[in-house]
Amino acid sequence: MSFLTDPALRRIAAVTNDVLAEHLWRYDTATEDALGDLARILHRTALGFNNTTAFLDKAVQELTARPDLRLAGYGQALPNVLAAVQRHGILADLLIDAYRAWRRHRQIEQHRDERHLLLQPGDPSRGVAVLRAHGPHTWRVLPDAEAAEAFGVPSRCRIIGQVAWTDDGWLPTAYTNPEHLQAQPAITYRLPVCDDLAPACRSLLRWWQLRHSATWRSRTPDQLTESELDQLAA
């Protein structure tokens, strides 16, 4: 499963770091008040943004699929594409303005036992981590399909470890089965503490990327070089 396949949601995540599973504002579109007005504006803007995204994707594919097309053919298509690009840029800005206006009036309820985190703030292409609560200060981490592909790990939508808040920061511990913490601690790996939650989650992904590479050489985190340790949380 990949979270940010919808262009409007992807744009919102890139600018605000909010990861939404769906167009939540549509539930407010029937409300006859200021919130409903904002939701309807946001809904129309999101649909327009998605439509221009689809048009541009198709246009680019068509323009690049036939290298034998004559210049005249390009001349007929390019004005429409350029107009769509301009409209797309305007809608991109309007989308964020409308979303922020709606969010000022709508508090999004966060599930106490699950949250979704953009792994690289401002960059949806690095994917999303699904965090599932395990105790008051610990989250188990599952990368979505886009995150697994971006970091080159096979564990799509499967547990790759946990991050726990400590007095020193976020402590990542890599494992593929929570039972290994007690039953087989030798195949769990405590990684360096990170200052923030997103770097701690990235650290888990980079550990498994290293773990599945030829450069691992059966080493534990304590045996990594200083440069390799720094790279884990980069």
PECOR-V215357 format. One record per helix or strand of 2 or more residues. SS is the DSSP state (a for helix, b for strand). FROM is the first residue (numbers start at 1). TO is the last residue. If there is no record, write none. Layout:
((SS;FROM;TO) (SS;FROM;TO))
//
This chain:
((a;7;16) (a;24;28) (a;34;65) (a;71;105) (b;114;118) (a;124;126) (b;128;133) (b;138;143) (a;145;151) (b;159;166) (b;169;174) (a;180;183) (a;185;187) (b;189;190) (a;197;211) (a;221;223) (a;226;232))
//
